[in-house]
């Protein structure tokens, strides 16, 4: 009887809610592609806060946080100690958080068509996601071929 009672108590207690990864994004308030990327993150379960920033202030933030000039894109996120520069796919952000490399973060330089927030994936041009090391060097983290 004790086991049945314990089972009924366990059934009455709701399962712990899944932890939603929190990411803080700095972006130009007028940028539609940045907003689309934020919406993708939200739809994939991320808890996103957005801070408007632009011009020299945003560029300085990127450089001060270890994003090399050649890796810069339009928006910048910070998640669990890592920087996320540009239209980085959710799968790569999750992999980064799972693997936890000693790095600044990830970047998709420029704004490749078909990357998250930049048009349909079915019409995607090829692009690469780079891991930014703490010494400023980069290496390919993942590659996406043209659709």
N, C-alpha and C positions, 0 to 999 in steps of 0.2 A: 504494500500500500504506500509505503514511503516513496518508492521510485515513481509511482504514478503521480503522487502529489508534486514531486520535484519536476517532473516532466510538464505538468500543467502550469507551474510557476514559470518555467523556462519559456513556454509557449506564449505566456502573457507579456513577457518582457520583449519590447521591440529590438530587433537586431541593431547593432551600432551602425550609425549612418556612415556611409563611405566618406572618407576625407577628400575634400575637393582641393586640389592644388591651387594655391593662391599666386597670382602673377600680377605685378604692377606694371602698367604700360604707359610710357611717355610717347605722345603722338601729337601731330598737328590736328587741332580740332576740326579742320575743314577737309581732312583727307578721307575719302571714301574707301580706299583700299585698306587703310589701317583699321577703319571701323569694321570692314568685312572680316579681317583677320581676327579682331577681338570677338566678333560674333561667332566665328568658328570655334574659338577657344571655349567660349561660354557654352556652346551647344555640345562640346565634348567634355563638359563637367568641370572646367576650370572656374575658379572664383576670380574674376578679373576686376581690378580697379584701374581707372584711366585718369591720367594727369595730362592736361593740355600743355604742350610745349612746342616751340618752333624756333627756327633760325639758329642763331649763334648759341643760344641757351641749350637747345637740344643737341647740337653738334658737340658742345663742350661736355655735356653729360656723357655722351658716347665715348669720347676720347678719355675722359677722366676715369671711366670704368673699364678701360682696357680694350675697347673696340678699335682695331686698327683702321686707319683711313680707307684702305682698299676693301674693307668688309662692310662699310656703312650702307645702310638702306634707309627706309623712311621712318620706321618706328623702332622703339627699343623697350624690351621687357626685362624684368628682374624676377626670377623665381628661385626660391630656395638657395640663394647665394650665387646663382648663375645669371649671366646676361643672355638675352635672346634678341638678336638683331635681325629685323626684317621678317619676311614671310616664311618663317620656319614651320614645317608641318608638325602637327600635334604628335605624330608617331615618333619623331625625332626628339621632341621635348621630353616625352615619356621615357624614351631610351636613355637620354642624358641623365634624368633623375634616377633611373634604375641602376645605371652603370657608375655614376658619380665619379667621373674622371677629374683629375686635378687640372682644371681649366677655367678660363674666364667664362666660356659659354659657347653658344652656337650662332652662326650667321648665314643668311642667304643674302649676299651682296646684290645691290641693285633691286630690280623689281621684275623678276622673270614671269612672263605670261604663263598662267596656269598654276602658279604656286598658290598656296592658300590665300584667298582674298584678292587674287589677281586674274580672275577669269576662270572659265571652266577647265577642270583638270583634263577633260577629254580633248582639249585643244592645247595642252601644255607644251611649252618648249622645254628642252633639257636644261637642267640646272643642278647645282651641287649645294649641299649644306656643309659648311665648314666648322670644325672644332677650333676654337681659338685657345691656344695654350697661354699660360701665364707669362711666358717670355715674349709674347706677341706673334709667335709663329702660328701657322695654321696648317691643318691637314683635312682631307676630305673625310667627313663623318658619314655621309650618305649621298647617293646620286639618284637623280630622277631623269629617266630618259624621256624623249619627246613622245607625246601620245600618238 
